[in-house]
Amino acid sequence: MIANPQAYAGKVVTVASRVEEVFTPWAFKLEDSDFLVIGANPTQTFNLDTTGVKTEVRVTGTVRILQADDFQREYGRGVDDLLFRRFEGKPALIAHLCRRADRYGLGT
């Protein structure tokens, strides 16, 4: 996991972690971090549901510090504003690619 995510704001990174909580088909939280992962485009989903918790994933995307009003406007997709407010000021990973990781750490 990235030690200082604010230092990576605006940069493309790849992180490997487990899914801690699934909010919608296109938004989830990574385990042991404050990272909210959001699909980069309105039609992107991660094929995760509540059974996806603890799934190991490798995510590539752009780090942004979440500003709830901006994210609601850009990524709202009808999600309850409370989701974005919960992560206000924390890092979000706007995912361009999300793959389940196998036991060798390689994307599938």
C-alpha positions in Angstrom: 0.0 0.0 0.0 1.2 3.5 -0.6 2.6 5.0 2.6 1.8 8.7 1.8 -1.0 8.8 -0.7 -1.2 12.6 -0.7 2.2 12.7 -2.3 0.9 10.7 -5.2 -2.1 12.9 -6.0 -2.4 13.2 -9.8 -0.1 10.2 -10.5 -0.9 6.8 -11.9 -0.1 4.0 -9.5 -0.8 0.3 -9.2 -1.6 -1.2 -5.8 -2.3 -4.7 -4.7 -4.6 -5.3 -1.7 -7.7 -7.0 -0.5 -11.2 -5.6 -0.8 -12.5 -4.5 2.6 -16.0 -3.2 1.7 -18.0 -3.1 -1.5 -20.3 -0.1 -1.8 -21.6 -0.4 -5.4 -20.6 -2.4 -8.5 -18.2 0.5 -9.3 -16.9 1.6 -5.8 -15.1 -0.3 -3.0 -12.6 0.3 -0.2 -9.2 -1.4 0.0 -8.3 -3.2 3.2 -5.9 -1.5 5.7 -6.2 1.8 3.9 -8.4 4.8 3.4 -8.4 4.2 -0.4 -11.8 4.4 -2.0 -11.6 2.8 -5.5 -14.0 4.3 -8.1 -14.4 3.2 -11.7 -12.9 5.7 -14.1 -15.9 5.8 -16.4 -19.7 5.6 -15.9 -20.1 2.2 -17.4 -17.2 0.5 -15.6 -18.0 -2.0 -12.9 -15.7 -4.3 -10.9 -18.0 -7.4 -10.9 -17.8 -7.4 -7.1 -20.6 -7.7 -4.6 -20.7 -8.3 -0.9 -19.2 -11.7 -1.6 -16.2 -9.9 -3.1 -14.9 -8.9 0.4 -11.4 -10.2 1.0 -10.9 -10.7 -2.7 -7.3 -9.9 -3.7 -7.1 -7.3 -6.4 -4.5 -5.3 -8.3 -5.8 -1.8 -9.2 -4.2 0.7 -11.6 -5.5 4.2 -11.6 -5.0 7.9 -10.8 -4.8 9.0 -7.2 -7.0 11.9 -6.2 -7.8 13.5 -2.9 -11.5 13.2 -2.6 -13.5 16.4 -2.6 -17.1 15.3 -2.2 -18.7 18.0 -4.3 -16.3 17.4 -7.2 -16.7 13.6 -7.0 -20.5 13.7 -6.7 -20.6 15.8 -9.9 -18.1 13.7 -11.8 -18.8 10.2 -10.5 -22.2 10.5 -8.6 -24.1 7.9 -10.7 -26.9 8.3 -8.2 -24.9 7.1 -5.2 -25.9 8.5 -1.8 -23.8 11.6 -1.1 -22.9 10.1 2.3 -20.5 7.7 0.6 -18.4 10.6 -0.8 -18.7 12.6 2.4 -17.4 9.6 4.4 -14.2 9.8 2.4 -13.8 13.6 2.2 -10.2 14.6 2.1 -8.9 11.0 1.8 -7.3 9.4 -1.2 -9.3 7.9 -3.9 -8.0 5.7 -6.7 -9.8 6.4 -10.0 -9.4 2.9 -11.5 -8.6 2.4 -15.1 -7.9 -1.3 -14.5 -8.9 -3.7 -11.7 -8.0 -7.3 -11.8 -8.3 -10.1 -9.3 -4.9 -11.2 -8.2 -3.9 -14.8 -8.0 -1.8 -16.4 -5.4 1.4 -15.4 -7.2 0.5 -11.7 -7.3 -0.3 -11.6 -11.0 -3.4 -10.2 -12.4 -5.9 -12.6 -13.9 
